[in-house]
Structure formats: structure tokens, C-alpha cells
Amino acid sequence: MRNKDLLQGVAILSVAALLAKVLSAAYRIPYQNLSGDMGYYVYQQVYPLYGIIITLSMYGFPVVLSKHRAELLAVGKNEEARKITSLLFYGLLIVAALSWKLLFFLAPMIAEMMGDKNLISPIRAMSYVVFLLPFLSVGRGYHQGAGELIPTAVSHIVEQFVRVVLILGFTYFFVIAGFDAYQIGSGAAYGSFFGGLIGIIALLLLTKGVWMKELLHPNKLRGRNIFKQNWSMFKHSLFICLSALMFVLMQLVDAFTIVQLLQMSGVQPEVAFKAKGVYDRGQPLIQLGTVLATTLTLALVPMLSKAVTENEMYMAKKYQNLSYRLVFLIGGAATVGLVIIIEPTNHMLFTDTTGTDVLGVLSIAIVLSSFFVTLSAVLQGYNYTYVPAIAVGIGATAKLGLNVLFVPIFGTIGAAWSTVVAMLVMVIYLVMSLKRKRQLYVGPFSLYVRIGCVLVMMGLLTSLWKSGITTVLPMEDRGMDTIIALSSAGVGGIVVVCCLFLLPIFTEEEWNKIPKLNKVRARFGKRRR
């Protein structure tokens, strides 16, 4: 029964993480429609702080704490487990207080570094999210260590849902009230904080506050131990979730460089702010595309990890090869399709077609980020957790250097290309790392050629459909662009699905290993017969 509950918890946690990612990316679209490019720019400048905190409190500290607690409880060291939980909580509380103080009082300097003095208020508004870190991290980690994953899953979904509702609600009322972009951005930042606060309340209600009652009084803990123990746990947590921080770190680099570099190259401040807001339209497209492309692929990673643990390396290689082909097919289709329909899609989702060329370049990042996420998961399956962390460091450094090189010359399209190149560098590093460790297995090249042919066919038919329907519907308004974008996406999707089920892209054995898709294929086959 215990194993069954644990597996159910893992499944619920995986679904919760997926839903949270979709919510986190999708709400930006209505937010831009409400606040405009200027309002969107303001929020995106301060969002990375929230992104870092929420990633650490979901994938970093809870994982490390749960591992330490499970190990101590397994050998009957209950008091030691309480002590390490308390040390982390009070340590994170101190870090949160210091971080808030720095962010709040150094907000003018940070705003100056970002190239916009008016960002002081939104930065200060977002600074309060650091206080969520100790409560969410320790509450989740405590119960994950006992195999109780449902509180983490439910609190995460509640937090994200409430956050999205509050952000959009505050934005709507602030826009109606005639507030400026910076006040709207501050309201959205407070929405993020209150969403996290509701997440903490949900966690306390679900667990009846057991983890809070278990905390030792600070007087029983030695001050030196607080820093010594937590430094080790902090490094480990950051190491674990650095690959999950990839998107946020890229956005952080952009927040500190794009506006500054545009102004240094002679662009007027307000023009630079709006250009950054238009550039940021690409973030939800990349994130949603990556989630779509990696959902099925990541479902194969636990099978790969199990095969490695049981020393069945032949099966591990088969899962690895299958993962790459799936991500190439789905991520490639998302990239090719979006590049073709980027103009009507831009108008459909956002307020106009401004920045279509920039979004077209950023669309290329979907397939690269999908490969990065998949390769990172594969490396973790082989217990090489440090390699993706190094790759992110290399990628962020490359992104910074390329922004400095490209943005003054090419503007925001230069920043888009720097994102694409930085992600390509990360993917190449992971591939070379797997190769050096003699664990890389991509399978026969001919299989990728078949997928490439499917993508070419999909691209051609989607282009033909788009051209035809554009001729029939020549009016250039948002409703027509919506019809063009959705119908073209539908045609592309049908082409891929038909090729997937009718052509020998995957073997029968592989179909049986792809979660859920085999059932769809079986039904599809019955209908054809």
C-alpha cells in the first residue's frame, strides 16, 4: 500500500508540475493584452527574482531536505532529522531577511543597472517573495522525506492558480483605474507574493502544520551550525535545480543587459523599454513549446533511471534513443510550425504584429531548449547531476557575452539570436559530455532522416495551407489572423499525427514504451480498419 501511495504521489506531483509550468507561461499572454508592451516589460524585468525563489522552493531545497530526512529517519535518528529541518528553516529565514534588505534598499542601484530608474517600486514590491522560501521549502521537504508528495503538489497548484488570478485581477483593475505601467507591474509583483502566501496556507492546512510543530527552538541550535550545515545544503540545492533555472537565468541576463545596451547604442529610453516588452513576448512561446515537446519524453526518463540502477545498459540506451527521436519530432514540429505561422500567431496572442521577426528567431529556441531539458534528464538518469548545472553556467555566460556583442548592432533580434546560440552551446556541451562518458546513444541516423522528412512535409503543407487561406481571407484583422494561425496549426498537427501513425518512425516495441500514445494509436488503427 505504501509503494502504491508513493507512486500515486509521484504521478500527482508530475501532473502538478506540468500544470504549474503551463499556467506560469500562459498567463503572460492575457497580461500583455491587458497591460500592453510597456506594462509587460516592467513585469518581465522583475519576474526573474520570483522565478528563482519559486524554483528553489519547489525543485531545490525540498529535494535536498527530503533526501537528508529520509536517510536519517531510515536509521532511527529522529532527533537529528528534526535538527537538520530546523537548521534549514532558520537558515533560510536569515537568508530571506538579508536578501529582502538588500533588494529593498538597493532597489535604486538595481534599477539603475537595468537602465530604468522607474523600476524601483516594482523591484521593492517583488522583494517580498524571498520570505516565501523558508516556509515553502521546509514544509514541502519535510513531507516529501516521509513519502507524502500530495501536499507539495496541491500547494504548488493552488499557489500558481491564485497567483495568476491575482496578477490578472490586479492588472485589470489597475488599467481601468488609469495607473501607469510601473504601478501595474508593482501590483502584479504583489500578486505573486500573495499567491505564494496562499500556497503556504494551503500547505499548512493540508499537513495540519505538523512540520511547524516539529521545528526546534532556535536556542537549542548552535549559531555556527546554522551556517555550516546550510551552506552545504544551499550549494546542493542550487546544483540540483540549476537546469530548471535555465529559462529564468536567460531572462535575468536579458533584464540587466538589453535596455542598457539599446540605450548605449543611441536608442531613446521609452523606445528601448517597449522594444524589450515586445522581445519578451517570446518567453511564453518558448516555455509552452518546450513543455509540449518534453512532456512525453520526460516520462521515459524514470524507465531509463531504473534500467541504469538495475545495470540493464542496453535498455537504458534504447530509452535514450527513443527520447531523442520523440523530442526531435515534437520539438521540431513546434519550431517549424511556429516559424511558418509566427506573424498571425503574434497578432492572435498579443496586441499587434510588432516584433514578428524577433519572435521568429526565438521560435528556433524551442527545439534547442527541448533537447537541453531532455539531455539534462538523461544525464541525471545516469547520475551525472552536475553536468547540466555546468552547462547552464556556460550557457548564461555565452548569453551575456553574445548580448553585449549583438544587441548594440542588431537590437532585440540580436538578443534573440544570442538566446538561440547560447542554447545551442548548452546542447552541444551536454552531447559532448555524454560522449566523453561513453553513455551517448542516438541510434541509427536513418531514423532521424525519416523524422526530418516528416518535418519538411509538415512545413510544406502548412505553408501551402497558410498561403491559400490568406488569399481567401485577405482582411488583416485579429480575427482573421486567429483563423489563419489555428487552422494552419491544425493542418500541421494532422500531418505529423498521420505520419507518426502511418510511417515506420517507431517500432512496435517502442510504441509500447511511449506512455499513453500507444492507446491513441491503437484506437486510430481500429478506426482505419
N, C-alpha and C positions, 0 to 999 in steps of 0.2 A: 504493500500500500504506500509505503514511504517513497519508493522509487517512482511509483505512478504519480504521486503528488508532485515530486520533483520535476518529472518530465512535463507534467501539465503546467507547472510554474514557469519552466524554461520556454515552453510554447507561448504562454500568455505574455511573458516578458519580451519575446521576439516580436510578437504582433504589436505590443505597446510601443516598442522602439520604432517599428516601421511606421505606425500611425503618427507618432510624435514627429518623425522626420518629414512626413508628408505635410502635417499641419504647420511645422516650422518653416517650410518652404512656400507652401501655397498661400498663406495669409498675406504675404508680401504683395501679391498681385492686387487684391482689393485695397490694400493700404496705399499703394501707389496711385490707384484710381481716385482715392479719397483725398490724399494729401498733395498729389502732383509730384513732379520730379524733384522739386526743391525740398518738400517735406520728406520724401523718400531718401534723399541724400543725407539729410540730418540724422534720420534714424539709423541708416546704414553706417554712419561714422561712429556711432556709439554702440551698435549692436555687438561687435566682436567681444566686448567685455562680458556681456551676458552669455554669449556663446561659449566662451572659455569656462566660465563658472558652472554652467549647466552641464557641460561635457565632463568636467572633473567630478561633479556631484552625481553623475549617472554611470560613467564608464571607468573613472579613475579610482577615487578613494573608496567607494563601496566595494569594488572588486578586491582591492588590497586588504581592506579591513576584514571582509568576509573570509578571505583565504587564511589570514592570521588567526581569526577567531575559530574557524573550523579545525585548524591544526591543533590549537590549544585545548579546545573542548574535547577533541578526539582522545587526548591523553589525560583527561580529567583535570586540567589546570583552569578551573572555572574562575578563580580569583585573578589569575594572570590575564584571562580573556577580558574581564571587567576592567582591569587596569589599562590594557592597551586600547580599549574602546574609549575610556575616559581621557587618556593621553591624547588621542587623536582629536576628540571633540574640543577639549580646551585649547589644544594647539591650533586647531583651525579657527577657533573663536578669536584667538590672539592675532592670527594672520589676517582674519577678516577685518578686525578693528583697525589694524595698522594699514591695510590696503585701502579701507574706506577713507581713513585720514589723509593718506597720500593722494588718492583720486579726488577727494573733495577739495582739499586746499591747494593742490597743484593743477586743478582744472584749467586755470588761465594759461599755464605753461603748456599743458597738453593740447589745448585748443590752438594755441599759437603754433605748435609743432604740426598740427593738422592743417594749418593755413586759414583758419576761420575763427576769429575771436568770439563770435556769437555762439559757439558750441559749448561755452562754459556751463550754462544751465542744463542742457541735455546730458553732459558728462556727469554733473553732480547728481542729476536725477537717477542715472543708471548706476552710480557708485554704490547705491544701497543694496544691489543684488548680491554683493560679496557676503552679506550676512546670511544668505540662504545656504552657503556652502557647508558650514559645520552641521546644521540640522539635517539637511537632505542627505549628505554623505554618510554620517554616522547612523542615522535612522535606517537607511537602506542597507548599509553594510552589515549592521547588527543582525538584521533578519535574514539577509542573504547567507550569512555564515551559518545560520540554523536551517538553511534549505527552504526558507519561506520567501519566495520570489514574487508572489502576488501583490504584497504591499508596495513594492518598488514599481511594478508595472502600473497598478491603478493610480498611485500618486503621480507618476510621470504623465500619464494621460490626462488626469484632472488638471495638473499644473499647466500643461500645454494648451488644453482646451480653454481654460479660464483665462489664460494669458492672451490668447488670440481674440477671445470675445472682448476682453477689457481694452486691448490695443485698438481694435476696430471701433469699439464703442466710444472710447475717449476721443479717437481721431474724428469720428463723425460729429460729435458734439462740439469739439474744438473748431472744426472747419465751419460748422453752422454759426458758431459764435464769432467768427471772424478773427480767430487767433492766427499769429504768424507761424511760419514753418518750424521755428525753434521751440515755440511753446507747444506745438503739436508733437514734435519729437520728444520733448520732456514728458508729455502726457503718455506717449507710447512707452517710454522708459519706465515710468511708474506702473504702467500696466504689466510690464514684465516682472517687476518686483512683487506686485500684489498677486500675480499668477503663481509665482514661486511660494508666496506665503500661504496661499490656499493649498498648494501641494504639500507643504509641511503639516498643515492642519489635517489634511486627508490622511497623511502618513501616521499622525498621532492617533486619529480615530480608528484607523484600520488595525493598529497594533496596540491600542489601549495605552499608549505611552510607555510600554514596557522598557524600551531602550533608554528613555529618560530616567526612569526609576533606578536603572542599573548603574547609572553613572556614579562614580565615587566623588566624594567631596574633594575639591582642589587641594585642601590642606593635607590630604593623605598622599598626594603625589609630589615627588621631588621636582623642583623647577628645572633642574638640569636635564632630567629625563624627558620632560615635555619637548624640549628642542632636539635632543639626541634621537629619540625614537621617531619623532615626526619628520625630521629631515630625511631619514631613510624611507619612510612611508610616502612622503611627498615626492621624492625622486622616482620611486617605483610607480606611483600613481600617474605621474606625468609621462613616464616611459610607456605605460600601458595604453593611455588614451591619446598619445600624440598623433597617431594615424587618424583617429576620429576628429582631431583638431585641425586637420589639413585644410578644410574649407574655411574655417574661422581664421586661421593664420594668414591665408591668402587675402582675406578681406581686411585683416588688420594691417597688412603691408600696404594695401591699396588706400586705406583710410589715412595713413600717415604720409603717403607719397604723391598720389595723383593730383590732388588740389594744389599742393605746394609746387609740384613740378610744372603744372599748367600755368600757374601764376608767374613762376620764374621765367617761363618762356614767353611771357607777354600777354597771356590771356587775362581778361578782366575777371575779378573775383566772382561776381554773380554768374558769369558765363561758365566759369570753372566749376562752381557748385552744381549748376544744372547739368553740365556735362557728366559729372560724377554720378548724379542721380540717374541719368539715362544709362550710363555704363552699368550701374547696379541692378538694372532690370535683368541682367543675365544671370544673377545669383539663383533665383528660384528655378530658372530653366535648367541650369546645370545640376542643382540638387535634386530636383524632381526626376530628371533624366537618369541620374546616377542611381537613385533609389529604384526606379523602374528596371534598370539594366542589371542590378545586382541582387534583387530580391530572391530570384530562383538560384542564382549562383552561390550565394552565401548559405543557402540551405544545404548545399553539398559539402561545405567545409567540416561540419561535425562528423560526417562519414569519413572524410579524409583524416581527421584527427584520430578517430577510432582506429582506422587502418594503420596509422603510424604507431599508435600505442601498442597494438597487437602485432607489430612488426610485419604487417602484410603490405610491403612496399609496392608490390605490383598493383594492388588495388588502389593504393594512395596515388600512384601515377595516373591511373585511369580516371580517378575523380578530378585530379588536377587538370588533365587534358580536357575533360568534359566541361569544367568550369570556364576555361579559356574560350572554348568554342561558343558556349552559351553567352558569355559577356560580349564576345565579338559580334555575334548575331544580333542580340538585343540592343547593346550599346551602339553598335554600328548603325543599326536601323534607326535608332532615336536620333543619332547625329546626322545621318544622311537626310532623313525626313525633315528634321528641323531646319537644316541649311536651305533646303528647297522651299519650304513654306515660311521662312522666317519673317518676311515682310507682313503678310496677312496675320500671322500669329502675333507679331509685335502689336499690331493695331487691335486685334481681338482682345488680348490680355491687358494691354496698357492703354494710355490715353491717345496715342498717335503713333506714327511710324518713325519717329525720330530715333536715330541710333541703330537702325536696322543692320548696317554694315558691321558695327561693333558686336551686336548680338549674333550675327552670322559667324564671326570668328570665334566667339565664346562657345558657340554650339559644338565646335570641334573638341572642346574640353570634356564633353560628356563621355565619349568613348574612352578617353585617356583617364579620366577620374574613375570610371567604372573598372578599368584594368588595374588602376592603383589599389582600389578597395579590395578587389579580388585577389591580387597578388599579395597584399598585406595579410589577408585572411589565410591564404595558403601558407605563407611563411610562419604565421602564428600556429597553424596546424602542425608544422614541423618543429615547433618550439623555438623558432628564431624571432622572438618578440621584439628584439632590439633593432632589427634591420629596418622595418617600416619607420621607426622613430628617427633613425639616422636619415632615411630618405626624405622625411618631412623637413628636417633641418636643412638638408641640401636644397630641396625644392623652394623653401621660403627664402633662402639666401639668393638662389637663382632668380626668383621672382623680384626681389628687392633690386638686385643689380640690373636686371633687364628693364624694370620700370624706369630706373634712373637713366638708362641708355635710350629707351624707346619713346617714353612719354613726351619729353621736350620736343622731339622731332615729329612724331606721328599723332600725338594726342591720345585720346582714350582707346583708339584702335591699337595703338602701341601697347597699352596696358593689357588689352585683350590677348594680343599675341604673346606677351610675356607670361600670361597665365597658361596658355597652351604649351609654350616651350618649357616652362617650369614643371608642368605635369608630365610632359614627355621625358624630361630628365629624371624625374622620380620613378617613372615606369621602367626606364632603361636601367636605372640603378638596382631596382628590385629584381629584374630579369637577370642581370649580371651576377647579383648576389646568389640567387638560386642556382645559377650555372656554376659558380665557384664552389658552392657547397654540394655540387653534383646531385641536386634534387630537382632540376628543371626537366619537365617532360611536357612538350607541347603536342606530341603526336604527329602523324603524317601531314605534310604540307598540303597535300591534295584536299584534305578536309576543309582547310581554311580557304582554298581556292573556290570550293563549292559555295561556301558562305559568302565569299566576295562576289560571286556571280549572282547570288540571291539579292545582295545589296544593290548591285548595279541594275538588275531587273526592277527592283522596287523603286530605285531612283528614277529610272527612265519612265516607268508607268505613272509614277506620282507626278513627275514633271509634265507629262502629256495631259494628264487629267487637270492639273492646275492651269495649264495654258488654255485648254478647252473651256473650262468653266469660267476663267477670267474673260474669255472672248464673249461668252454668253451673258455674263454678269459684269458689264463694263463699269458700273457705278462704283466709285471709290468711297464708300462709307463703311462704318464699323460693322454693320450688319452683314454686308456683302463679304467683307474680309473674314468674318466669323464663319460664314458658309463655306468659303474657299478653303480656309485653314482646316476646319473639321472634316469636310468631305475628302480633302487631299490626304489628311492623316488616316482617315478610314480606309481609303484605297491602298495606301502604303501598308497599313496593318493587315489587310486582307491578303495582299500579295505575299507578305512574309509568312503569315499563318498557312496559306496554301502550299507554299514552297516547303515550309517546315514539315508539314504532314505528308506531302506527296513525294518529295525528293529524299534520297538516302543520305541525309545530313547526319542523322544519328542512327546507331544500330539499335536492334530490338533490346539488347541488354542495357544500353544507355538510356533508352526511353523508360525502362523500368526503374531506373535510378533517379530520374528527374521528378521531384515531388510534384504531385497534383497534375502536371501537364499530361502524363500518360493517360489519366482518366478522360481528359478532354479529347485526346487523340483517339481513344477507343470509341467514344461517342461519335466523333467526326467520321470514323471509319464505318460505323454502323449505318449512319445516315447515307453515306455514299453507296453502301450496298443496298 
